[in-house]
């Protein structure tokens, strides 16, 4: 599989619309993967005082 840098270099050399679209699709897939990873992370919101029981 071609990486983002190689796709950009192919487009830069050829100026082809198809090479540019390939570059953008790789870039989009990379960005979408980063967003998915961010969604999967559990965000620490601090202590939940509503569930805290003091005795």
N, C-alpha and C positions, 0 to 999 in steps of 0.2 A: 504494500500500500504506500502511496506517495504521501509525504508529509507536507505541512503547510509551507515550509521554506522552499522545498523543491517545486511545489505547485506555483508559487510566486515567481520563481526563477524561470519556469517554463513560460508563464504568461509574459514576463518581462522581455524575454528573448523573442517570442513569437508575436505578441500583441493580439493573439487570437481570442475571440470572445469565448470560445469553448474552454480554453485554458483559464481564463478569468473566472468563468462559472465553476470550474473544478476547484480553483483556489478558494472562492467564496463558500462553496459547499463544505470544504474541509474546515475552513474557519468557523462556519456556522455550527458544524457538528462538534467542534472543540468547545465552543462557547456554550452550547446546549448541555454538554457533558459537565461543564463546570457549574452551571446553574442547577443541574440535577443533584450534584454532590452537595451544594449548599442547602438544598431543600431537605436532604436526607439527614443533615446534621441536627442534633438535638440542641436547641438553644437554651442556655442557662438563664432563667429569668430571676434568679435569686431565691430567697426563701418564700415559701407560700404560707403567709400568716393565717389564711383562712383554715388551713388544716392543722396548724400548730395548736397543740393542747398544752396549756400550762397547768401544773398541779401544785 
